[in-house]
Structure formats: structure tokens, C-alpha cells
């Protein structure tokens, strides 16, 4: 099925031409020519652009993410972008599962009041009863289930696809694909090359867009991180923290970190005395991997290993402020470059709160942590234990590296992100409203 099918009818487009406009202004002849030459969607797009040019309304922006109903760093990136653009656009958030604006306030501390929410449920996935809509499940043997989103994209001046879902064909006048990583090779239903602009979140991601998709992305905007402590900072505790989604496939490597912490407890009980390990992150229901983690930590004394699932932003903020060390080893075992951390927003959040990062030496994390200067980068679980023990045994080192980490994290602040976002979309809108 072609994504252009089932677009607004010609009668609907003609009806929209009846909107109020300056006396003597006639768009009819121009629209008819565009429709006859380029098709109905082109005529509809011309009408939308004319309305903005005439000052009849603000431009409309459709923001889509097929994982909007799940807590994640990519979703925070996209919704923070939306927050930065609320004054410029009438914004509709397009989801494939039920979601409320109140959820975004709880999960990310973002106020998106004034934005509309439109839920387009995808029968292909609804019939499977799955929470995560995995595009990898779609083969050429079935009709592209994401064409419903493609058709929806044609109703906006600007369409933003934040989910790196390459199966959505953009129909808007201006389209933006935000690629957090090119997870799949080009195949049928592959449309990234149809977008006006491709935004990437790290140099690591850009490198793999070029390798896997044979595309040169256009705009680099690092993710926003805005968890700097406000007011008095509580004293640090003997706490190692890890924050990442509990992916059912285990790609964030929480199991390996729990095993490493158990090794510290067993081999170095004196040094590890009083220390605990907390893993926080979002999860879908009925997550077997999460149950595996619970089983691993079940034999320990209460509080040694804690799992914090789908907690609000306020509780996560407290954990960052209390943590002395932050672990993130996504990529330490991987079969595909997508399983390496593409950037590492939670690592920067920890650094903003003076938690010393001990992270995998690869992917986007290399762009954040300078080894030995504001944290440590490791390639093996043995190195993870080695550098973590150095920190556990030397509170002074924790304090020095924590201060350096906090200073480094300013490079990735929300303020800088919003400045880059507005600069980019300012260029996008430049000339769009010209008659």
C-alpha cells in the first residue's frame, strides 16, 4: 500500500480553501494547478503553507514516537525538544499507545500543557498484544502497518519522527527524522532519505548512519540533561547507581553489573562494607529480564541491591544526589553496534550531581567521559571492578573526580540543547511563511 493512499479528499481540500483571507485573494487557481500536476497532498501542503504565510494561524507540528508510552532517554530528548518549541507551533503528540500529558510531567518533569495528544493504534501490533512496537517484526510479507502514521504526517506543516522508525514516509512540507541510532539496515519500507532533515544525537550515531544507511545526516544536537541539583546538596552516600531502561533483551547489561557488585561483596567484604547498588529504569509489564535481576539479588541482605522501576523524576533526582559512583556498561558485551550506548544521557545526569562515572569505553560515552579526568572508561568487568574499588577506597578521589564531572556536564545542559533546537528550527521556518 502506498503511503499517499487515503489522503484527504479533494472536496475536503476545497472546503479548507474557504478559510477567511484578505479580500481579493484567490488561491483556487494555484491549488488546482498544483493538484493536477503534483497530486492531492502537494495541493494540501500548499494550502497549509499559504495559511501560515497569510498569518491565519501558527504552523502546526506533528511529533511522533512509537515508544512514547515507555520511559526512555530518546523520548525525553524528543519531548524536551517539543517543550522548547511550544511558543512557535501548535503541537500534536502522536502515539501508538494510550498516553497522557501528566505522564510526561511525572517521568521527565516536563510541562507540555497546550499540546494535543493523538493516539493511532496499529492493528498489526494490537493483535499481537505487545507493549513495544518493534519495527523489526515487520516484513515485506505484510502491508506496512506504519502507513497510518505516514498519512497522519501529511496534516502538519512540520512532521518530526523522533523514534528513528525508518518505516514512516513523511508527507509534510517539512520533515525531520531524529536518529538516536540506525538500528536496522535499509530494507523495504525504508524512508529516511525522504526526510528534509536528519538530526543525530552524537558523533557515534552519525558514523553509523553513514555506514548503515549510506546517508549524510544534517544536524548534530546533543541530548538535553537538566538534573543539576538545586539548593543545598545532601552528603554523598555509599551508593553505586545505574539508570537505564530494563530492556527485555538485556542490552543495558544490568545483569552483568549485578554480578560485578556481588563479586565486590564476596571478594572485598571489608572495602564493600556499607555500600549498596541501586538500578533504576523504566520497564514494560511482564518483563522476564527484570524478574531475572530480582532473582539474582534475592539472596542478599535487604537493601544491598535495589531495583527501582518506573519511578517518578523526583525520586530519581534524589538517587543521583546521593550516589557516589555511577555505572553504565551498555556495550561491554554486544553483537551489534546498536547495543552500544548511542550517547548516554543518564551518565551526564549523574555527572551533574557529582557522581563519578565508570562507563563502557565505546559509543557516545567516549564523547562524555575523559578517562582519569572526570571518570573512568572500561572495556571489561575486571576493569569495572578495578576502577570502582579505587573509588570505594579513596573518598578524596571521588570528591575530585565528582567536581570535574559536574563541570564537564555543563557542555550538555538543557539550556544549550534548547538554544541549538531553536537555532535549527528557526532556520527551518525561515522563509516558510513567505507567500
BALUM-318746 format. One record per residue (C-alpha): x, y, z. Coordinates in steps of 0.1 Angstrom, whole numbers, padded with zeros to 4 digits, always signed. Last residue first. Layout:
N
XYZ
...
This chain:
435
+0036+0339+0003
+0066+0337+0027
+0058+0317+0059
+0084+0290+0052
+0111+0316+0045
+0130+0309+0077
+0110+0282+0094
+0137+0255+0091
+0164+0281+0101
+0145+0289+0132
+0140+0252+0137
+0178+0248+0139
+0185+0278+0161
+0156+0269+0184
+0169+0233+0188
+0205+0245+0194
+0195+0270+0221
+0172+0244+0236
+0201+0219+0239
+0224+0246+0254
+0198+0254+0281
+0192+0217+0287
+0228+0213+0296
+0253+0191+0277
+0285+0211+0280
+0277+0217+0316
+0284+0180+0323
+0322+0187+0322
+0320+0209+0354
+0300+0182+0372
+0324+0156+0362
+0354+0176+0375
+0337+0180+0409
+0330+0143+0410
+0365+0135+0400
+0379+0154+0430
+0353+0142+0455
+0355+0105+0445
+0393+0107+0446
+0391+0121+0482
+0368+0092+0491
+0395+0067+0482
+0387+0030+0489
+0354+0030+0471
+0369+0050+0442
+0398+0027+0436
+0374-0003+0440
+0353+0011+0412
+0384+0014+0390
+0394-0023+0394
+0358-0037+0394
+0349-0021+0361
+0383-0031+0347
+0376-0067+0355
+0341-0064+0340
+0358-0055+0308
+0364-0025+0285
+0364+0004+0310
+0361+0042+0309
+0368+0061+0341
+0356+0094+0355
+0363+0132+0352
+0400+0133+0344
+0411+0096+0346
+0393+0087+0314
+0375+0117+0298
+0338+0109+0299
+0312+0124+0275
+0322+0119+0239
+0336+0084+0248
+0302+0076+0262
+0288+0080+0226
+0300+0046+0216
+0328+0029+0235
+0348+0026+0267
+0320+0014+0289
+0313+0035+0320
+0326+0043+0355
+0310+0077+0361
+0317+0097+0393
+0285+0110+0408
+0289+0148+0411
+0252+0155+0405
+0257+0169+0370
+0278+0138+0364
+0249+0115+0372
+0227+0133+0347
+0255+0131+0322
+0256+0093+0326
+0218+0092+0323
+0220+0109+0289
+0244+0083+0275
+0251+0088+0238
+0245+0059+0215
+0253+0033+0242
+0265+0002+0224
+0238-0024+0215
+0232-0006+0182
+0267-0015+0172
+0257-0052+0170
+0268-0083+0188
+0274-0067+0222
+0290-0074+0256
+0305-0043+0272
+0281-0022+0251
+0259-0009+0279
+0284-0005+0308
+0269+0023+0328
+0279+0026+0365
+0276+0057+0386
+0296+0062+0418
+0289+0085+0448
+0251+0084+0446
+0230+0105+0470
+0222+0134+0445
+0215+0110+0417
+0192+0090+0439
+0173+0121+0450
+0167+0131+0414
+0153+0096+0406
+0127+0101+0433
+0116+0134+0419
+0116+0121+0383
+0090+0095+0392
+0099+0058+0395
+0092+0033+0367
+0112+0005+0384
+0136+0010+0412
+0156-0023+0417
+0176-0025+0449
+0208-0044+0456
+0222-0044+0492
+0190-0031+0506
+0179-0062+0524
+0206-0088+0528
+0214-0106+0495
+0198-0138+0483
+0171-0121+0462
+0196-0101+0442
+0199-0125+0413
+0162-0134+0414
+0152-0098+0411
+0175-0094+0381
+0159-0124+0364
+0125-0109+0371
+0136-0078+0352
+0147-0099+0323
+0113-0116+0322
+0095-0083+0318
+0057-0088+0323
+0048-0051+0321
+0072-0027+0303
+0101-0013+0322
+0116+0021+0330
+0148+0025+0350
+0166+0024+0383
+0193+0001+0395
+0206+0006+0430
+0238-0009+0444
+0247-0007+0481
+0279+0000+0501
+0280-0004+0539
+0310-0028+0538
+0324-0030+0503
+0360-0024+0513
+0358-0050+0541
+0339-0075+0520
+0363-0075+0491
+0360-0108+0473
+0323-0116+0480
+0308-0081+0481
+0329-0070+0451
+0318-0101+0432
+0281-0094+0440
+0286-0059+0425
+0300-0074+0394
+0271-0099+0391
+0247-0070+0395
+0265-0051+0368
+0265-0081+0344
+0227-0084+0349
+0222-0047+0343
+0238-0051+0308
+0218-0023+0290
+0212-0048+0262
+0192-0072+0285
+0169-0083+0257
+0138-0073+0278
+0153-0038+0281
+0152-0026+0317
+0156+0011+0308
+0188+0027+0322
+0200+0043+0354
+0228+0027+0374
+0238+0039+0409
+0265+0029+0433
+0258+0042+0468
+0280+0047+0499
+0263+0080+0505
+0271+0116+0493
+0261+0144+0515
+0229+0163+0505
+0233+0193+0482
+0216+0225+0493
+0197+0244+0466
+0190+0229+0432
+0209+0199+0420
+0216+0197+0383
+0192+0173+0366
+0188+0190+0332
+0204+0170+0305
+0194+0177+0269
+0207+0154+0241
+0235+0166+0218
+0222+0182+0186
+0241+0175+0154
+0223+0184+0121
+0225+0171+0086
+0230+0134+0084
+0250+0120+0055
+0233+0089+0043
+0246+0055+0033
+0222+0039+0057
+0245+0015+0076
+0279+0032+0073
+0268+0069+0071
+0242+0065+0098
+0268+0046+0118
+0292+0075+0119
+0264+0099+0127
+0254+0078+0157
+0290+0079+0171
+0292+0116+0165
+0262+0120+0188
+0225+0128+0188
+0217+0129+0151
+0192+0151+0132
+0181+0141+0096
+0164+0169+0077
+0140+0171+0047
+0131+0135+0051
+0127+0111+0021
+0161+0095+0026
+0149+0081+0059
+0122+0061+0040
+0129+0023+0042
+0096+0004+0038
+0116-0024+0021
+0151-0028+0035
+0179-0005+0047
+0198-0020+0076
+0183-0017+0111
+0191+0001+0143
+0202+0035+0128
+0208+0052+0162
+0192+0082+0180
+0180+0094+0146
+0157+0124+0147
+0139+0125+0114
+0126+0159+0105
+0100+0167+0078
+0090+0200+0062
+0061+0203+0038
+0045+0172+0054
+0043+0138+0037
+0069+0118+0056
+0071+0080+0050
+0073+0061+0083
+0092+0028+0081
+0125+0043+0092
+0114+0044+0128
+0141+0065+0144
+0115+0072+0171
+0116+0110+0170
+0098+0115+0137
+0091+0152+0135
+0065+0165+0110
+0063+0202+0101
+0034+0219+0084
+0011+0192+0096
-0017+0170+0081
+0006+0149+0059
+0021+0132+0089
-0012+0114+0095
-0008+0095+0063
+0026+0083+0072
+0014+0074+0107
-0012+0051+0092
+0015+0038+0068
+0031+0024+0099
+0015-0010+0094
+0034-0016+0062
+0014-0043+0045
+0027-0078+0052
+0051-0102+0035
+0077-0074+0033
+0085-0080+0069
+0075-0061+0101
+0088-0075+0133
+0119-0053+0131
+0096-0023+0135
+0092-0033+0172
+0060-0018+0187
+0067-0023+0224
+0036-0032+0246
+0027-0063+0227
-0009-0078+0224
-0002-0093+0190
-0035-0081+0177
-0026-0046+0189
+0007-0048+0170
-0007-0052+0135
-0038-0031+0145
-0017+0000+0150
-0033+0024+0175
-0031+0060+0164
-0033+0081+0196
-0035+0118+0192
-0023+0141+0221
-0027+0179+0219
-0001+0202+0233
-0013+0231+0255
+0003+0217+0286
+0036+0201+0279
+0051+0206+0314
+0082+0183+0316
+0094+0168+0348
+0106+0137+0329
+0085+0108+0342
+0059+0126+0362
+0054+0156+0338
+0054+0132+0309
+0028+0110+0325
+0005+0140+0331
+0005+0146+0293
-0014+0113+0290
-0006+0082+0270
-0026+0054+0253
-0005+0036+0227
+0006+0044+0192
+0015+0080+0199
+0013+0113+0180
+0019+0144+0201
+0002+0174+0184
+0019+0208+0185
+0006+0243+0175
+0040+0258+0169
+0064+0286+0179
+0056+0290+0216
+0057+0253+0222
+0091+0249+0206
+0114+0243+0236
+0088+0219+0252
+0087+0198+0220
+0125+0195+0220
+0123+0184+0256
+0097+0158+0244
+0122+0145+0218
+0151+0141+0242
+0130+0126+0270
+0117+0100+0245
+0152+0091+0235
+0162+0088+0271
+0134+0064+0279
+0101+0058+0298
+0076+0040+0276
+0043+0054+0262
+0062+0075+0236
+0077+0043+0221
+0063+0048+0186
+0074+0084+0187
+0057+0111+0166
+0056+0149+0168
+0032+0167+0145
+0039+0204+0142
+0014+0230+0131
+0024+0265+0119
+0007+0293+0137
-0025+0306+0122
-0041+0329+0097
-0009+0349+0092
-0012+0349+0055
+0021+0329+0051
+0008+0304+0077
-0024+0298+0057
-0004+0297+0025
+0018+0269+0038
-0012+0248+0047
-0027+0253+0013
+0005+0244-0005
+0007+0212+0016
-0029+0203+0006
-0021+0208-0030
+0010+0187-0027
-0010+0160-0010
-0036+0160-0038
-0012+0154-0066
+0018+0170-0083
+0005+0185-0116
-0033+0184-0112
-0031+0192-0075
-0006+0220-0081
-0027+0236-0109
-0059+0234-0088
-0041+0250-0059
-0029+0279-0079
-0063+0285-0094
-0080+0284-0060
-0057+0307-0040
-0077+0338-0046
-0071+0369-0025
-0095+0397-0034
-0103+0405+0002
-0077+0391+0027
-0083+0356+0039
-0110+0337+0059
-0110+0300+0054
-0129+0287+0023
-0099+0270+0009
-0104+0243+0035
-0135+0232+0017
-0115+0226-0015
-0091+0204+0004
-0120+0184+0019
-0136+0180-0015
-0103+0168-0029
-0104+0141-0003
-0078+0140+0025
-0052+0113+0020
-0063+0076+0018
-0033+0065-0002
-0001+0085-0002
+0016+0060+0019
+0013+0034-0010
+0000+0000+0000
